[in-house]
Amino acid sequence: MSKYRRAAKIDANQPDIVKALRTIPGVSVEVNHDDILCGYKGQTFWFEIKEPETVSNVTGEVQPSKIKQSQYDLLENWEGHYRIVWKIDQILEDMGMEK
């Protein structure tokens, strides 16, 4: 069995983010890959989506206690694109798009 498994539950904001991304010409979205894979202009972007409530009011980043060890491992070791996000603007920024 792989070290990285399909997410057991999705965060409440994921369906809206996926729906919005799928309306953008040239963007493809695949779900259930802890959390989503996006394709755009020949590149693949891997995003873990967290709920906005997991973001610290002090740091503006996801609270460390809300990040799983496997996600820390990906952040440290994954050679491709991987980012933990909580809003679509972050995804568009990574793909070089403006909202």
PyMOL commands that set and color helices and strands:
alter all, ss='L'
color gray80, all
select helices_A, chain A and resi 14-21+52-54+64-66+69-77+88-94
alter helices_A, ss='H'
color red, helices_A
select strands_A, chain A and resi 27-31+36-40+43-49+82-85
alter strands_A, ss='S'
color yellow, strands_A
deselect
rebuild
show_as cartoon
